[in-house]
Amino acid sequence: MKGYEPRSSSSCAACKFLKRRCIPNCIFAPYFRADECKKFAKVHKVFGASNVSKILIEVPEEQREETVNSLAYEADARLRDPVYGCIGAIALLQRKMIELQHDLAIAKDRLARCAAAAAATHSSSSFSNDMSNSNVSLPPFPEFYSCSDFNDNFSHSSSSQSFSRNETGDDFLQIPYIF
């Protein structure tokens, strides 16, 4: 076992928590050191000491350390979010990744439009050999609307009218808001 040192006469965190005498071949001792009482307390609260010992007995010895780390992580996540546990954290990260990919696609699209506009401006103007005289102009940045502007648009529109995308190319109207 990596990082395992023979223990002194002190009990492991599991035996301390369970208030029992720690035997020399204790299944918990290599993975719950005496100073890791909180780690075992979380694992015990979620899985129970009996279930953890059964899991550790079934797992090959070379994989037990990773198993304990996984159980500790899952127990910590389950205590923070009792309904979803680790899955809640994964879902949150996946949702954030999708939002960032969407934002990146919008930024790449804007960059391509700016580059095309700059190329069109540059090719239509007279080309001079002096690079200091060639100025690249960027298209104007779209206006940002306040929340009251959106509320006014929705409250004044009739039910037969549909809210259409602004023709100026305002990409911020396309960003989904996930709460």
Salt bridges, closest charged atoms under 4 A:
ASP35 OD1 - ARG33 NE 3.36
GLU36 OE2 - ARG33 NH1 3.40
GLU36 OE1 - LYS39 NZ 3.93
GLU74 OE2 - ARG78 NH2 3.34
ASP76 OD1 - LYS42 NZ 3.04
ASP76 OD2 - ARG80 NH2 3.20
ASP109 OD2 - ARG113 NH2 2.67
ASP171 OD2 - ARG110 NE 3.60
ASP171 OD2 - ARG113 NH2 2.70
ASP171 OD1 - ARG165 NH2 2.68
